[in-house]
Amino acid sequence: MANLNSAIDSVFWDQNISTPQTLEGIARSVPGDPFPIDGSRASRSHRIQQLSLLREGFPLGIIPSFAPASDKKIGSFSLNSLLLSPSSSNWWLGLVGQFRPKKLFADIRRDIKKSKEWDLQLFKETTKHIVDKSLYSIGLWTQIALGEASSLLLSAERLGDKNGLRKKLMFVHPLEKHDLTVEAAWPDLFLDHKGRFWDVPESLSFDVSSLALDTGLRYRFGVHNSKGNPLPVNAAAAESGVDAPTSLLPGLCAKGAVSYKAKRELWRPLEEEDNTEEEDTPVYLPYDLRLKEPHAAISGIVGSSLAAWITGRGMLVNGKKRSLISADAFGSACFTFQKGRFSKLYGDLTRVDARVDISSASALAKRIFHAIRRSSGSNNSDDSSPRLNLIFQQQVAGPIVFKVDSQFQIGAVKSGAQMEDLIYSLNYSLRLLESGKVVAWYSPKRKEGMIELRVFEF
């Protein structure tokens, strides 16, 4: 089924979204925004761990990515490589480099056209272009084991087209039935549902979460502190002229959320149905254990959240002071249909997931009430509108699957629905990892794409 955990994770400040805007390969979703599209959820493994495995399948260990730069001359295309990766039994260190070739090639070609002959001056100009700092980015990561289960991750990266360092600290301590996480970032990158990136100068989070189960009760609580006004990062944020999301404004907030998830199968073939084949028929192992059985099912999650702003209560939100205490409800409902066992070479997997999300029940109820009073619904885009997520997967050949993730805003226009996000991806499943795959995705909305390694994701 589609990832229903987005419902409760979207309430907090630490839900990771895939993006090549940074070497770390992630940004945070904005709390209070509509739930992100499933295809945008970041891999569970660190980017440096992905690169260490991905480089084995790419020439010279170079992995491409595509993301708009702040300077259009630099270009969107970049090449990434793991330069150094020493490790021991209780720690590892990694050095990642990135190179954007467009500006270099354009400058060299321009100089060659201007030069009448190949001389020392042309060589000097070429060397000057090669050492241009704006073409290169570098990042350093290290993880240290603290005891049997706890770990500390430190990272720092410098992006060539931007000033300053991006620094991050993350401490993880798994308990018997919970996970304790402490994170700090200077700055922290957030992505809103309109495709706009925002940098929060200083972000600190303390979070305790119960383990995520397939069904049943789950809860989270934590404290988050933001300092400094959010700054627009990409052109979409800078040119929009809109204010930063209210949940990213400075302040200390304590928040808790609880949810309940349920699932019911509508159809699943019995094992006896396949026993009609001859005994000599070869048995194929599935390319992905999580996609090994055809079925139809419905699932859903409902929950509520409570937030209390300890500081920052004087911040103006839409012309009014921020509420001291706020509560809300959220939910998702999903239908899944899968045909095939994803074990044969062709035509053995077709899967469709349809999920409806309500990120704020109070905002939706208020919108419906106002629409009834006016006797006509508003045609303006509204963040409180439900979202319909459609996910289509089709086997191309062997372990290769084509996937389309789309999200529609319901009730935003007269036609009833408006496409809000779309992600295309090609997935290459790895049998050795049981449920792992190499994913190459592209987002037309954000005009960016990258290659990732994802494990235990449908």
C-alpha positions, 0 to 999 in steps of 0.5 A: 500500500502507499505510504500512510506514515506520511500523515503523522510524519508531516506534522513534524519538522523531520520528514525527509524529501529527496532533492539534489539541491544539496549533497546530502540529497534531502530537504524537509517537508513543511509541517502543516502543508499537504502530505508530500507525494509518495515518490518524493520521500527520501531514501532511508539510507544516508546519501553517502551510503547510497553513493558507496554502492551506486558507484559500483554500477557507474563508469568511474563511480560518477553519478549524475544529477539534475537541479537548477542552480542559483546562477543559470550559467552554471547549469543544472547538470552535475556529476557526483562522486564519493572521493574518500570513504575510510571506515572501521568497526565503530566509525566511518568517514566519507568525502563527496565531490560535485562538479557542474561542467556547463559553465566550464565548457561554455567559457572554454569554447568562448575563449577558443573562438575569440583566440586567433591562435593557441598560445600561453594566454589561452592556456592561462584563461583555460586554467582560470576557468578550471579552478573556478570555485563556483563549479565545485561542491564538497561535503564531509560526513562522519558517523560514530557509534556510541555504544551498542545502538546509539550513533552520532552523525556529523556533516558539513558541505559547501556548495559552489554556487552559494556562500557559507557552510551547511552543517548538521548534527544527528544523534539517534538512540533506539529504545526497546519500542521507541526511537529517540532522535536529536537533530540540529542544522545550520541552516536547515533546508525545507521544501513546501508543496508549491516546490519552493525551497526555504533555508531556516538559519538554525533548526533544532529538534528533539523527537521521540517516536514509537516504532512504525507498524503495518497496523495499529497505534503510533504516537510521536512527541517532540520539541522544535526550535527555529531561529532566524527568518526563513530565506528563499533558496530557489527562483520559485521561492524568490520570485513568488513574493509570498511570505515563508510558511508560518511553521518555519518562523522563529519560535519554540514549539512542543508538539505531539501526535497520535494515529491509528492505522488499519488495513483490510484485504479484499482479494488475494489468490490462494496458493492452490491456484498455482498448483495446476502447473506442471512440476517441471515448471521453474519457480522464479524468485520475486525481484522484490519481496514487497511486490511478490503477491497479487492482491487488492486491499484498502487501508487507512490512517486517522490521527490528531495533533496538538501543538503549543508555542512556548516562544514566538507567540507574538509572530504575526500569521496572516495579520493575526498573532500566532495561537498559543495552543492549536489542535487538529485532525488528519487522515488518509484512505488508500485503495491498492490493486496489484496484478502479477508476482513480479518474478517473470521477465515480462508482464508480471507486475501492474500495480495501482494505488489511489490515496486520499489525504486530508492534512487538516480536518479543521481547515477543511471543515471551515472551508466547507462551511464558508462555501455553504454560506456563499452557496457556491464553492471557492475556485481558488487554490486552498491548502485545506483541500483534500489531495488525491494521490495516484501511483501507477507501476508497470514492469518494463522488463525483468527487474525494471519498473516504470512508475508514475506518482501524481497528486491532484488537488480536489475541489480547487477548480470548477473541473473538480481536480487540478494536478499539483505534482508529478514524478516519473521514475525508473526502478531497477530492483535488486534481488540480493537486497530482497526489497531494494532498488535503484531509482532514477526519478525526475520532477517536472515541477521542480525541474530536478532529478537524481539517482537513489538507492532505496531499501524496503519501500514498495 
